[in-house]
Amino acid sequence: MNESFSGIELQRARFSPPQASITHSQPLEIEFREGLHLYRNHQKPLGSYAEIAFLTDSGRVFERDEIEATFIRRAHELGADALVLQPPVKSIEAPEGWSLYDTFLFEAAVVIYR
């Protein structure tokens, strides 16, 4: 995993997270981990928010939990309220029979509520 990171100091007011309303065909599923809301499967916060950073890392499918933990740690350092995790995208395909070693690109937007 890429451990390079440039620190950013942010000062901002805390606002309430957006309230979920079930008006679309697929209900909004918000996961809450270590003080952050996690949005998955192309879902985004309802209400006003700002993306303050975009995190990327590459790894194998069995490294996903470790990569997401790194994203959460970095989001905390930035003072985020939420992470919008994108589905992993295959970036390198391993030889036939070695699919466990396919490499994926993991991406997440770091979000603050307004």
Contacts in CASP RR format, 6 or more apart in sequence:
PFRMAT RR
TARGET T0000
AUTHOR 0000-0000-0000
METHOD contacts of the structure
MODEL  1
MNESFSGIELQRARFSPPQASITHSQPLEIEFREGLHLYRNHQKPLGSYA
EIAFLTDSGRVFERDEIEATFIRRAHELGADALVLQPPVKSIEAPEGWSL
YDTFLFEAAVVIYR
1 57 0 8 1.000
1 58 0 8 1.000
1 59 0 8 1.000
1 63 0 8 1.000
1 66 0 8 1.000
1 67 0 8 1.000
1 70 0 8 1.000
2 57 0 8 1.000
2 58 0 8 1.000
5 74 0 8 1.000
5 77 0 8 1.000
7 77 0 8 1.000
8 53 0 8 1.000
8 78 0 8 1.000
10 52 0 8 1.000
10 78 0 8 1.000
10 79 0 8 1.000
10 112 0 8 1.000
12 79 0 8 1.000
12 112 0 8 1.000
14 81 0 8 1.000
15 81 0 8 1.000
15 113 0 8 1.000
15 114 0 8 1.000
16 113 0 8 1.000
17 37 0 8 1.000
17 45 0 8 1.000
17 81 0 8 1.000
17 82 0 8 1.000
17 113 0 8 1.000
18 45 0 8 1.000
18 46 0 8 1.000
18 47 0 8 1.000
18 48 0 8 1.000
18 49 0 8 1.000
18 113 0 8 1.000
19 46 0 8 1.000
20 27 0 8 1.000
20 28 0 8 1.000
20 30 0 8 1.000
20 46 0 8 1.000
21 28 0 8 1.000
21 46 0 8 1.000
22 28 0 8 1.000
26 43 0 8 1.000
28 43 0 8 1.000
28 46 0 8 1.000
29 40 0 8 1.000
29 41 0 8 1.000
29 43 0 8 1.000
30 37 0 8 1.000
30 38 0 8 1.000
30 39 0 8 1.000
31 37 0 8 1.000
31 38 0 8 1.000
31 39 0 8 1.000
31 40 0 8 1.000
32 38 0 8 1.000
33 72 0 8 1.000
34 72 0 8 1.000
34 76 0 8 1.000
35 76 0 8 1.000
36 72 0 8 1.000
36 75 0 8 1.000
36 76 0 8 1.000
36 80 0 8 1.000
36 81 0 8 1.000
36 82 0 8 1.000
36 83 0 8 1.000
37 45 0 8 1.000
37 81 0 8 1.000
37 82 0 8 1.000
37 83 0 8 1.000
38 72 0 8 1.000
38 82 0 8 1.000
38 83 0 8 1.000
38 85 0 8 1.000
39 45 0 8 1.000
39 82 0 8 1.000
39 83 0 8 1.000
39 84 0 8 1.000
39 85 0 8 1.000
40 85 0 8 1.000
40 87 0 8 1.000
41 87 0 8 1.000
42 86 0 8 1.000
42 87 0 8 1.000
43 84 0 8 1.000
44 84 0 8 1.000
45 82 0 8 1.000
45 84 0 8 1.000
45 111 0 8 1.000
45 113 0 8 1.000
47 113 0 8 1.000
48 113 0 8 1.000
48 114 0 8 1.000
49 81 0 8 1.000
49 82 0 8 1.000
49 111 0 8 1.000
49 112 0 8 1.000
49 113 0 8 1.000
49 114 0 8 1.000
50 111 0 8 1.000
50 112 0 8 1.000
50 114 0 8 1.000
51 84 0 8 1.000
51 109 0 8 1.000
51 110 0 8 1.000
51 111 0 8 1.000
52 78 0 8 1.000
52 80 0 8 1.000
52 110 0 8 1.000
52 111 0 8 1.000
52 112 0 8 1.000
53 74 0 8 1.000
53 75 0 8 1.000
53 78 0 8 1.000
53 80 0 8 1.000
53 109 0 8 1.000
53 110 0 8 1.000
54 107 0 8 1.000
54 108 0 8 1.000
54 109 0 8 1.000
54 110 0 8 1.000
55 71 0 8 1.000
55 74 0 8 1.000
55 75 0 8 1.000
55 107 0 8 1.000
55 108 0 8 1.000
55 109 0 8 1.000
55 110 0 8 1.000
56 105 0 8 1.000
56 106 0 8 1.000
56 107 0 8 1.000
56 108 0 8 1.000
57 67 0 8 1.000
57 70 0 8 1.000
57 71 0 8 1.000
57 105 0 8 1.000
57 106 0 8 1.000
58 91 0 8 1.000
58 103 0 8 1.000
58 104 0 8 1.000
58 105 0 8 1.000
58 106 0 8 1.000
59 67 0 8 1.000
59 103 0 8 1.000
59 104 0 8 1.000
59 106 0 8 1.000
60 100 0 8 1.000
60 101 0 8 1.000
60 102 0 8 1.000
60 103 0 8 1.000
60 104 0 8 1.000
61 88 0 8 1.000
61 100 0 8 1.000
61 102 0 8 1.000
61 104 0 8 1.000
62 100 0 8 1.000
64 88 0 8 1.000
64 104 0 8 1.000
64 106 0 8 1.000
67 106 0 8 1.000
68 85 0 8 1.000
68 106 0 8 1.000
68 108 0 8 1.000
71 83 0 8 1.000
71 85 0 8 1.000
71 106 0 8 1.000
71 108 0 8 1.000
72 83 0 8 1.000
74 110 0 8 1.000
75 82 0 8 1.000
75 83 0 8 1.000
75 108 0 8 1.000
75 110 0 8 1.000
78 110 0 8 1.000
79 112 0 8 1.000
80 110 0 8 1.000
80 111 0 8 1.000
80 112 0 8 1.000
81 111 0 8 1.000
81 112 0 8 1.000
81 113 0 8 1.000
82 111 0 8 1.000
82 112 0 8 1.000
82 113 0 8 1.000
83 108 0 8 1.000
83 109 0 8 1.000
83 110 0 8 1.000
83 111 0 8 1.000
84 108 0 8 1.000
84 109 0 8 1.000
84 111 0 8 1.000
85 106 0 8 1.000
85 107 0 8 1.000
85 108 0 8 1.000
86 106 0 8 1.000
86 107 0 8 1.000
86 108 0 8 1.000
86 109 0 8 1.000
88 104 0 8 1.000
88 105 0 8 1.000
88 106 0 8 1.000
89 104 0 8 1.000
89 105 0 8 1.000
89 107 0 8 1.000
90 102 0 8 1.000
90 103 0 8 1.000
90 104 0 8 1.000
90 105 0 8 1.000
91 103 0 8 1.000
91 104 0 8 1.000
91 105 0 8 1.000
92 102 0 8 1.000
92 103 0 8 1.000
93 102 0 8 1.000
94 100 0 8 1.000
94 101 0 8 1.000
94 102 0 8 1.000
94 103 0 8 1.000
END
